[in-house]
Amino acid sequence: MSTVSVSPASSTENRVQTIRGADLFVRCLRELGVDTVFGYPGGAIMPIYDALPRSGIT
């Protein structure tokens, strides 16, 4: 039987970038070439409407 020693990872290797779901959705729209979004703002969709100006989509 073999034993493998693993040194603990440094704290910089454990960093995880967090992103809001709305920002991820808008990023996907941007990567697909969407530059304008039409809709009725209100309720649960508001985080997406809030993320649009940060992406440059109008």
C-alpha positions in Angstrom: 0.0 0.0 0.0 1.3 3.5 -0.9 0.8 6.7 0.9 0.6 10.0 -0.9 1.3 13.3 0.9 -0.5 16.4 -0.4 0.5 19.8 0.8 -2.4 22.1 1.6 -3.4 24.5 -1.2 -2.6 28.1 -0.8 -5.5 30.5 0.0 -5.1 32.1 -3.5 -5.9 28.7 -5.2 -9.2 28.4 -3.3 -10.7 31.7 -4.4 -14.0 31.4 -6.1 -15.5 34.2 -8.2 -19.1 34.7 -7.4 -21.5 36.1 -10.0 -25.2 36.8 -9.7 -27.5 34.7 -11.9 -28.8 37.8 -13.6 -25.3 38.9 -14.5 -24.5 35.5 -15.9 -27.7 35.5 -17.9 -27.0 38.9 -19.3 -23.4 37.9 -20.1 -24.7 35.0 -22.1 -27.0 37.3 -24.0 -24.0 39.6 -24.8 -21.9 36.7 -26.0 -24.8 35.7 -28.3 -24.7 39.2 -29.9 -27.8 40.6 -28.2 -27.7 44.4 -28.0 -31.3 45.3 -27.2 -33.9 43.7 -24.9 -37.6 44.5 -24.9 -40.0 43.5 -22.1 -42.2 44.4 -19.2 -40.1 45.1 -16.1 -41.4 44.2 -12.7 -41.3 41.4 -10.1 -38.9 38.6 -10.4 -37.3 39.8 -13.6 -36.0 43.0 -12.0 -32.5 41.7 -11.3 -32.0 41.0 -15.0 -33.2 44.6 -15.8 -30.7 45.9 -13.2 -27.9 43.9 -14.8 -28.5 45.1 -18.3 -26.8 48.6 -17.9 -23.7 46.9 -16.4 -23.3 44.9 -19.6 -24.0 47.7 -22.2 -27.2 46.1 -23.4 -30.0 48.6 -23.9 
